[in-house]
Amino acid sequence: MSIQSKHEENYNQDRVKSQKNITSPAEYFEGVIDVPVYDWLFTMEQIQRESPSRRLTNVKQRIGFTEECQKRAKGIVYLFACNKQMKLSRCVALTASILFHRFYMKRDFTNYHYFEIAATCLFIASKSEECRRKLSDVVKVCASIALTGRMSNKVTEESKIYWKWKDVIVNLEELILEVLCFDVTPVNPYKICFDILDLSEDDDNSNDEHEDKLFSTCTNFLELLSRLPLSILFPVNVICGLGLLLSCASSEVQLPSNAFNKLQISREEIWRSYCTAMKLAQSLESLRQPFPILSHIPKLNHKSAMGIGENVDKDGGDEN
């Protein structure tokens, strides 16, 4: 059996399992929709014990916390691969990753395949971030990468798999919008980091080289961290602060003056998010590359985290 055939067989087997007990999106749109408001933040205990994937009526269909973390990571890696192939901004992928993690706090992994949810979240995010792509292009890219791991000429508008994926994305878009209460424009850590570093979008070379490098490194860490469900455990400014802290730790550079004050967070909050990230990252270590991230995250202790990137003002005092 070829690698492509094996990919397709494994995906189709998972998808068949995922089609059981799925409620039609149309059933959610009868009459006026009463849209509740969520802050979308949960405790670790809620994710570990109360995730929909551990509350299924059929005990045999339930999955453990570690397996859920692994499926989340696989979905996000796939999402970023599709995002890159479509030449979308990382900002779009980060927004899509937030929607992805939120969705699985309302629905389970057994009935909703993470490739299909990730693809649909990316399609929604491309519209909410005003970086639209044609549905046909999204379908071709997402179907190809899901089935073969790369772009394939076999996914054309005449192929059965194209129409199968098109129907999936169209139907899931309605469901995801309803599940997320149409809240598809979450605050994006990419944008916060951009603003904190006072970067300019103009191509006039006005940005400081040091801050450009810090921003690039930070977005790399934000992409890695998005594989973990941190966005439903911590406020976005804390995650952004963690990205900046790890950037400083890896490149031994200073943060801009008052960076954490602008984020309105303390180093202790960032330290707690770091400890949580390291704990969650352990669950990915049994996976093959490229899913594990532990080796890419600087190893810190409490003392070093309190001083990394520290900037001293003209009066000799710390920024914090």
N, C-alpha and C positions, 0 to 999 in steps of 0.2 A: 504493500500500500504506500502511495506517495505521501510526502509531508502535507501537501495541499489537501489530499483526500482525508487524511487523518484529522487535520484541523477542522474540515467541514463536518466530518462525522461526529467529532467531539462536541462541536457547537450545536449541531442539530439535535443530538441526544439531550444536551442541557436545555435546549429551547423547548423540546417536547414536554419535559418535566415542568417548565416554567409556564406552560399554557393552561395547566389545570387550575380550576377554581378562580380564573380571572373574571372579574366583573366588567361588563361592558361600560366604557366611558360614558355612553349615552345615558345610563341610569343615574349618573351624577348630576345631570343637567335638566331635571324635571322641575319646572317652576322657578321661583326666585332663589338664588343661592345666598345663604346666610354665611358670609365670609368671616371666620374667626381671626383673631390677631394673635400671633405667636412671636416670642423673641427668639425662638429656635435655639435656645441654649439648654443643655441637659447636663446632669451629673454623670460621672463615670459609672456609678451604680445603676443609674437608669439605662445606660447603654448596655451594660453587662447583663442586667437581669430583665429589663422590660422592653428590650428591642422587639419589634414585631416578629423578627426571625426566631425568637425564643418563646413566643406566645401563640404559635400556631396550634390549632385544635388537634391536628394530627401530629402526635409526638415524634413520629419517624421522620417528619419533614423538617423538624427544627434543626438549626445549626448552632454550634457553639460560638462563643465570643471570638476566639482566635480565628476560626474559619470566616466569620463575618469580617474581621479586620483584613483578612487576606483577600476576600472578594471585593472589598472596598478599594484596596490598593490596585488590584487587577483592573477594575473598572476605570480608575483614574489614569493609570498608565496607558490604557487603551484610548481614553478620552484625549490625552495630550498627544498621542500619536496621530489621531484623526485631526486634531487641531493644527498640528504642524503640517500635515499633508495638504490641508486646505489653506495654509498660509494665513491663519488667523492670529490675532494678537494673543499673547499669553494672558492678557486681561480677560479675554473671552473664556479661555480654558479655566482660569481661576474662579470666575463666576459660575461656570458650569459645574465645577467640582463642589462648590458650596450647595448648589441645587441638588446634586447627586447625593451628598451625605444627608441632607435634610429629608429627601424623599424616603430613604431607607430607615428613617425613624418613624415613618407612617405606614410603610409597606415592607413586605419581607423579601428576602433574596430567593426564596424557593419558587415563588410564583412570578417573579419579575427578574429576568436575566440582566445582569449588570452591564453587558455590552449594549443591549437595547436601551436601557435607561440612560447610560452614559451618552450614547449617540443622540438621543432625544434631548437631553439636558444641554448638549453642545449646540444643537439646532436652536433651542429656545434662547440660550445665552447669546448666540450670534445676532439674534434679533434685538434682544434687550440692550446689548452693547452697541447696537447700530453698526455691526460689521456683517451684514447679511450675506448669506450664500444661498444659491438656488437649492431647493429641496432635492432636485435631481443630482446635483453635485455632492450634497451631503450623503445621500443614499449610496452613491457609487463608492465614495471614500470609506464610509463606515462599514458597509457590507464587505468590501474587499479586505480591509484590515481585520475585521472580525473573523473572516473565513480563512485567510491565507497569511495574515500578519504583514501584508504589504499590498500596494495597489495591484489590481488584477484587471486585465483587459476583458476577462470573461464576464464581469459585471457591467452589462450594458442595459439600455432601456428596453431591449428585446428579451432579456433573460428573466427567468422565473424568479431568481433570487432578488433581482432589482425590485420587482413589484411586491414581493414578499416583504422586503425591508421598508419600502415606501409605505405600505399599509401599516406596518408596525410603528413607524415614527409618527405618522399622522394620528393614529389612534392613541398612542402613548402621550403625545403632546397635550391632548385634551385632559387626560387623566392626571398628568404631572402638574399641569396648571391648577387643577382643582385641588389636588392633594397639598400643594404648596400655597394654597389660598391666593394664587396669582401674584405672589410675592417673588418676582423673578429678577429684581434689581437690588440684590444685597450689596452692602458696602464692600468694596473690593480692596484687599490689602495691597494690591499692585498700585492702585491709585493713591492710597494713603501714603505709601512709601515714596511715591513720586512727588507728592506735595511736601512731605516732611523734609526731603532733601532739596527742595526749592529748584527742581529741574525744569527746564524749558523744553517744550515740544518743537520749537522752531529750529531749523537746521542752520543756526548761525554760530555754532561752536561756542555758545555763551556758557555752557555747562562746565563746571569744574571737573577736570579729569578724575580727581579723587572721588567725587560724589557720583560720577557716572559709573566708575568701577564698583563702588559700594552698592549702587542700585542694581547693577547687573548681577552681582553676587547674591544680593538679597532676593531677587526674583528667582534665582536658581534654587535657593533654600525654600522659598515659598512653594515652588513647584514640587519639591521633594516632600515637604510637610503636608501638602494637599492630599497625599495618599492616605494620611491618617485622619480620623474624624475630629481633628482639632477645632474645625470651624463650628462644630455643634457643642463644643466643650468650653471655648473661651471667646470673649469678644474679639472682633477683628483687629482692634488696635493692639491687643496683647500679642496676637499672632504676628502682626507686622513688627512689633518690638522684638519678638523672638527672632524673626528673620534678620533684622538689623544686628542683633547681638551675635548671632552665629556668623554673619558676614564679617564683623569686626574680629571675631575669634579666629576665623580661618585666614584672614589677610593681615591681622595685627595692625589695624588702622583705627583712628579715632572717629567717634561719631560727631556729627555737627553739633554745635552748642545747643543745649536744651532739647535735644531730639526726643527724649523720653517725656520731658515736660509737655512738649507739644502733643504727644500721644496721650497724655493724661494717665500715665501708668507708672508703676514703680518697678524697680528691678526685682523685687520679691515676687510680683505677679508674673514677670517673665520667667523667673526661676521655676515657679510652679508649673508653668506651661512647658518648660524644657524637660522637667522631670517626667511629666505626663507623656510627652512626645517620645522620650527614650523608652518608657515602659511599653507604649503602644508599638514602637518600632521592633521590639523583641518578637512580636507575633509574626513578623514578616521574614524572620531569619531562616525559616525552614523552606522558603520559596527559592526558586532559582532566580538568577539575574534576568531582568533588571529590577525586580520588585523590592529586594531589601534596601534599606536606606541607612542602617545603623553605621556602616563604615564611612558614610559621607558626612555624618554629623560630628562636629568637634566635641571631644570629651571634656566636660567642665565640672568643677566642683563649686560649691556655694561661694567660696571666697573669690575665686577667679571670675565667676559670673557677676559679682558685685563691682568688679573693677574693669572689666573688658570694655574697650572703646571709650573709657572715661575721658572727658574733656575738661581741662582746667581753665577757668576764666582768668581775666587779667588781674583780678584781685587775689588770685591764688586759691580760690574756693572751688569745690566740686560743683558740677552742674546740678547734682541732686543734693 
